[in-house]
Amino acid sequence: MMAVNAIRQVATRWAGARGLATGLMLTDLHQNVWNGQLVLSMGMPTDIDTPPRVIYRLVFDHLFGYRVLEGADVLDFMDDDETDLDSQIQLITPSRFLTWFHQQSQGTHLDEDIQHYRIASWDYCVDVLAAQAPRVQRKAGVV
């Protein structure tokens, strides 16, 4: 058995995503290193020659780390029977990524309530470690 499978991860729907559109793609990722903020824009493709129309943004304010993977590469990180693919924003518990982070930081942040959020779309997957839930900013005129 490989060491990477030592922690059985479970993906659960993030309650804050209730009512948000699914089936969107990641259109932009911006990290502001001065204030520690990460902004993910999610959009709906309209046609092949036009950039996707942004539906909402997720704003992470208390960021510890993130990783971006091609969507097809993510399946290896989850146990197949524990994946909730109906939700585009998930909480991962327990988290191999968070365990790795604590090992790398030598336990410096063990007293913080860090959560592992997974934002999955058909094109990319972004795993985010943050101590606060993201703020959702809906674009004006979009349901």
Secondary structure as a PSIPRED ss2 file (coil, helix, strand):
# PSIPRED VFORMAT (PSIPRED V4.0)

   1 M C   1.000  0.000  0.000
   2 M C   1.000  0.000  0.000
   3 A H   0.000  1.000  0.000
   4 V H   0.000  1.000  0.000
   5 N H   0.000  1.000  0.000
   6 A H   0.000  1.000  0.000
   7 I C   1.000  0.000  0.000
   8 R C   1.000  0.000  0.000
   9 Q C   1.000  0.000  0.000
  10 V E   0.000  0.000  1.000
  11 A E   0.000  0.000  1.000
  12 T E   0.000  0.000  1.000
  13 R E   0.000  0.000  1.000
  14 W C   1.000  0.000  0.000
  15 A H   0.000  1.000  0.000
  16 G H   0.000  1.000  0.000
  17 A H   0.000  1.000  0.000
  18 R C   1.000  0.000  0.000
  19 G C   1.000  0.000  0.000
  20 L C   1.000  0.000  0.000
  21 A C   1.000  0.000  0.000
  22 T C   1.000  0.000  0.000
  23 G C   1.000  0.000  0.000
  24 L C   1.000  0.000  0.000
  25 M E   0.000  0.000  1.000
  26 L E   0.000  0.000  1.000
  27 T E   0.000  0.000  1.000
  28 D E   0.000  0.000  1.000
  29 L E   0.000  0.000  1.000
  30 H E   0.000  0.000  1.000
  31 Q E   0.000  0.000  1.000
  32 N E   0.000  0.000  1.000
  33 V C   1.000  0.000  0.000
  34 W C   1.000  0.000  0.000
  35 N C   1.000  0.000  0.000
  36 G C   1.000  0.000  0.000
  37 Q E   0.000  0.000  1.000
  38 L E   0.000  0.000  1.000
  39 V E   0.000  0.000  1.000
  40 L E   0.000  0.000  1.000
  41 S E   0.000  0.000  1.000
  42 M E   0.000  0.000  1.000
  43 G E   0.000  0.000  1.000
  44 M E   0.000  0.000  1.000
  45 P C   1.000  0.000  0.000
  46 T C   1.000  0.000  0.000
  47 D E   0.000  0.000  1.000
  48 I C   1.000  0.000  0.000
  49 D C   1.000  0.000  0.000
  50 T E   0.000  0.000  1.000
  51 P C   1.000  0.000  0.000
  52 P C   1.000  0.000  0.000
  53 R E   0.000  0.000  1.000
  54 V E   0.000  0.000  1.000
  55 I E   0.000  0.000  1.000
  56 Y E   0.000  0.000  1.000
  57 R E   0.000  0.000  1.000
  58 L E   0.000  0.000  1.000
  59 V E   0.000  0.000  1.000
  60 F E   0.000  0.000  1.000
  61 D C   1.000  0.000  0.000
  62 H C   1.000  0.000  0.000
  63 L E   0.000  0.000  1.000
  64 F E   0.000  0.000  1.000
  65 G E   0.000  0.000  1.000
  66 Y E   0.000  0.000  1.000
  67 R E   0.000  0.000  1.000
  68 V E   0.000  0.000  1.000
  69 L E   0.000  0.000  1.000
  70 E E   0.000  0.000  1.000
  71 G H   0.000  1.000  0.000
  72 A H   0.000  1.000  0.000
  73 D H   0.000  1.000  0.000
  74 V H   0.000  1.000  0.000
  75 L H   0.000  1.000  0.000
  76 D H   0.000  1.000  0.000
  77 F H   0.000  1.000  0.000
  78 M C   1.000  0.000  0.000
  79 D C   1.000  0.000  0.000
  80 D H   0.000  1.000  0.000
  81 D H   0.000  1.000  0.000
  82 E H   0.000  1.000  0.000
  83 T C   1.000  0.000  0.000
  84 D C   1.000  0.000  0.000
  85 L C   1.000  0.000  0.000
  86 D C   1.000  0.000  0.000
  87 S C   1.000  0.000  0.000
  88 Q C   1.000  0.000  0.000
  89 I E   0.000  0.000  1.000
  90 Q E   0.000  0.000  1.000
  91 L E   0.000  0.000  1.000
  92 I E   0.000  0.000  1.000
  93 T E   0.000  0.000  1.000
  94 P C   1.000  0.000  0.000
  95 S C   1.000  0.000  0.000
  96 R H   0.000  1.000  0.000
  97 F H   0.000  1.000  0.000
  98 L H   0.000  1.000  0.000
  99 T H   0.000  1.000  0.000
 100 W H   0.000  1.000  0.000
 101 F H   0.000  1.000  0.000
 102 H H   0.000  1.000  0.000
 103 Q H   0.000  1.000  0.000
 104 Q H   0.000  1.000  0.000
 105 S C   1.000  0.000  0.000
 106 Q C   1.000  0.000  0.000
 107 G C   1.000  0.000  0.000
 108 T C   1.000  0.000  0.000
 109 H C   1.000  0.000  0.000
 110 L C   1.000  0.000  0.000
 111 D C   1.000  0.000  0.000
 112 E C   1.000  0.000  0.000
 113 D C   1.000  0.000  0.000
 114 I C   1.000  0.000  0.000
 115 Q E   0.000  0.000  1.000
 116 H E   0.000  0.000  1.000
 117 Y E   0.000  0.000  1.000
 118 R E   0.000  0.000  1.000
 119 I E   0.000  0.000  1.000
 120 A E   0.000  0.000  1.000
 121 S C   1.000  0.000  0.000
 122 W C   1.000  0.000  0.000
 123 D C   1.000  0.000  0.000
 124 Y E   0.000  0.000  1.000
 125 C E   0.000  0.000  1.000
 126 V E   0.000  0.000  1.000
 127 D E   0.000  0.000  1.000
 128 V E   0.000  0.000  1.000
 129 L E   0.000  0.000  1.000
 130 A E   0.000  0.000  1.000
 131 A C   1.000  0.000  0.000
 132 Q C   1.000  0.000  0.000
 133 A C   1.000  0.000  0.000
 134 P C   1.000  0.000  0.000
 135 R E   0.000  0.000  1.000
 136 V E   0.000  0.000  1.000
 137 Q E   0.000  0.000  1.000
 138 R E   0.000  0.000  1.000
 139 K C   1.000  0.000  0.000
 140 A C   1.000  0.000  0.000
 141 G C   1.000  0.000  0.000
 142 V C   1.000  0.000  0.000
 143 V C   1.000  0.000  0.000
